[in-house]
Amino acid sequence: MFERLKDTILRNQYISYLKRLEIDINEILSNIKKRLDDKDLFSIFENRSYEMLSPNIILENIIFEEVNKYLLMNNYDLNIFKRDIEIDIKTLIATQNSIIERPNIKKPLDIKEGYDQIINIEDNFIQIARFENEMVKNDNGLGRQGQTIVFEGLSIFGERKPFVEYLPSSLIWHNAFYYEPFIIGFIKKFNSIESNNVLWINSLLLQGLDLKLDSFNNGLQALNKKDEVILKFRQWRSSLIGNGASFVGHDSNTSMLEGCNLILREDYFEKLKVMIPDMKFYSYIMDLK
């Protein structure tokens, strides 16, 4: 199990942060491996029909415990994560309050890669970004063939993958979600207690549109001076599967479609086009086996 999850472990925010501080992580990885050798650890979340694990936070919890145990035993300050990568409670609450039924848009399998016009209009709102993962079934419908993932969004430079993906979501609430020129930022976390997928606009563009963040209790969204919702993040999980039609358990929390999008009111989209006349909408497709 350790080898299967090794890449995910090395990308974990706590491990990555210790590496940036040049702290030796070998002992931590060894201890994580010992705990992952327990073959029954993930069995309750395993969906054998589709050869997938249902979303869970076991791995992140193990990493967090082993990292803090190592820091304690080696006399490091246990507040080492407090400023830079503490749990982003505001985004967690905001995204949980942004859950919707899946909108009536094309599925990833029906999307063609390349540049396109902005065509998804819903109640005077335009989709300016989307991330969605669709499970692809075998021809006989009895198992998983792979996954098709779509990344769609406004881009300045015409790059194939339209999102910036390295900024922490906590910067959203400090109006500091920017580092270099970009339109849309994307935060992806695997099996985390925090939000799995977050899309948001560059904070400087938010200010340029004269918008302000709403309370996180109302979802992840931005308002104008009249307190009208102008920019809104939404997320969904659709078509849950399990090991049997009547079986409901931990393994049936796997979805055929999981995604999120960012929608902007049409009149403000026109303002954004004036600000960034060269922006383009690009769809990037990733197929996984």
Residue pairs with C-beta under 8 A, 6 or more apart in sequence:
1 36
1 37
1 39
1 41
1 42
2 9
2 32
2 33
2 36
2 37
5 36
5 59
8 59
8 190
8 191
9 15
9 29
9 32
9 59
9 63
10 16
11 190
12 60
12 63
13 85
13 189
14 63
14 64
14 67
14 81
14 85
15 25
15 28
15 29
15 63
15 67
17 80
17 81
17 84
17 85
18 25
18 28
18 67
19 25
21 80
23 76
27 70
28 66
28 67
28 70
31 66
31 69
31 70
32 62
32 63
32 66
35 41
35 62
35 66
36 59
36 62
41 58
42 53
42 56
42 58
44 249
44 250
44 251
45 53
45 54
45 55
45 56
45 58
45 250
45 251
45 253
46 52
46 53
46 54
46 251
47 53
47 54
47 241
47 242
47 243
47 251
47 252
47 254
48 243
49 142
49 143
49 241
49 243
50 135
50 143
50 144
50 241
50 254
51 143
51 144
52 135
52 144
52 254
53 191
53 254
54 250
54 251
54 252
54 253
54 254
55 191
55 196
55 253
55 254
56 191
56 250
57 191
57 192
57 193
58 191
59 191
60 191
60 192
60 193
68 78
70 76
71 77
71 78
71 80
72 78
84 168
85 168
86 170
87 193
87 194
88 168
88 169
88 170
88 194
88 195
90 170
90 172
90 173
90 216
91 169
91 170
91 172
91 173
91 194
91 195
91 198
91 216
91 220
92 193
92 194
92 195
93 216
93 217
94 216
94 217
94 218
94 219
94 220
94 233
95 195
95 198
95 219
95 220
95 233
95 235
96 195
97 216
97 217
97 218
97 219
97 220
98 219
98 220
98 221
98 232
98 233
98 234
98 235
98 260
99 234
99 235
99 236
100 234
100 235
100 236
101 236
101 238
102 236
102 238
102 257
102 259
103 122
103 234
103 236
103 261
105 120
105 127
105 130
105 261
107 132
107 134
107 257
108 132
108 133
108 134
108 148
108 149
108 150
108 285
109 134
109 136
109 148
111 150
111 152
111 283
111 285
112 283
112 285
113 283
113 284
113 285
114 282
114 283
115 158
115 280
115 281
115 282
115 283
116 281
116 282
116 283
117 281
118 126
118 127
118 128
118 269
118 281
120 126
120 127
121 127
121 266
122 263
124 265
124 266
124 267
125 232
125 263
125 264
125 265
125 266
126 263
126 264
126 265
126 266
126 269
127 152
127 261
127 262
127 263
128 153
128 154
128 183
128 184
128 201
128 262
128 263
128 264
128 269
128 272
128 281
129 152
129 153
129 154
129 162
129 163
129 184
129 186
129 199
129 261
129 262
130 150
130 151
130 152
130 153
130 199
130 259
130 260
130 261
130 262
131 149
131 150
131 151
131 152
131 163
131 186
131 188
131 197
131 199
131 259
131 260
131 261
132 149
132 150
132 257
132 258
132 259
132 260
132 261
133 147
133 148
133 149
133 257
133 258
133 259
134 147
134 148
134 149
134 150
134 256
134 257
135 144
135 147
135 241
135 254
135 255
135 256
135 257
136 144
136 145
136 146
136 147
136 148
137 143
137 144
137 145
138 144
138 145
139 145
145 289
146 287
146 288
146 289
147 287
147 288
148 285
148 286
148 287
148 288
149 285
149 286
149 287
149 288
150 259
150 283
150 284
150 285
150 286
151 161
151 162
151 163
151 186
151 283
151 284
151 286
152 162
152 281
152 282
152 283
152 284
153 162
153 163
153 183
153 184
153 186
153 199
153 262
153 281
153 282
154 162
154 183
154 184
154 272
154 276
154 279
154 280
154 281
155 162
155 183
155 184
155 279
155 280
155 281
155 282
156 181
156 182
156 183
156 276
156 278
156 279
158 280
158 282
159 282
160 282
160 284
161 284
162 183
162 184
162 282
162 284
163 182
163 184
163 185
163 186
163 199
164 179
164 180
164 182
164 184
164 185
164 186
165 185
165 186
165 187
165 188
166 179
167 177
167 178
167 179
167 185
167 187
168 187
169 187
169 194
169 195
169 198
169 200
171 177
171 178
171 203
172 200
172 203
172 213
172 220
173 213
173 216
175 203
175 206
175 207
175 213
176 203
177 185
177 200
177 201
177 202
177 203
178 202
178 203
178 204
181 202
182 202
183 201
183 202
183 205
183 276
183 279
184 199
184 200
184 201
184 202
184 262
185 199
185 200
185 201
185 202
186 197
186 198
186 199
187 195
187 197
187 198
187 200
188 196
188 197
189 195
189 196
189 197
190 196
197 235
197 258
197 259
197 260
198 220
198 233
198 260
199 233
199 260
199 261
199 262
200 220
200 233
200 262
201 222
201 231
201 262
201 264
205 272
205 275
205 276
206 212
206 213
206 222
206 231
208 275
209 230
209 231
209 268
209 271
209 272
209 275
210 224
210 225
211 222
211 223
211 224
211 230
211 231
211 268
212 222
212 223
212 224
213 221
213 222
213 223
214 221
214 222
214 223
214 229
219 232
219 233
220 232
220 233
221 229
221 231
221 232
221 233
222 229
222 230
222 231
222 232
223 229
223 230
224 230
224 268
228 265
229 265
230 264
230 265
230 268
231 262
231 263
231 264
231 265
231 268
232 262
232 263
233 260
233 261
233 262
234 260
234 261
234 262
234 263
235 259
235 260
236 257
236 258
236 259
236 260
237 255
237 257
237 258
238 255
238 256
238 257
238 258
239 255
239 256
239 257
240 252
240 253
240 254
240 255
240 256
241 252
241 254
241 255
241 256
242 248
242 249
242 251
242 252
242 254
243 249
243 251
243 252
264 272
272 279
273 279
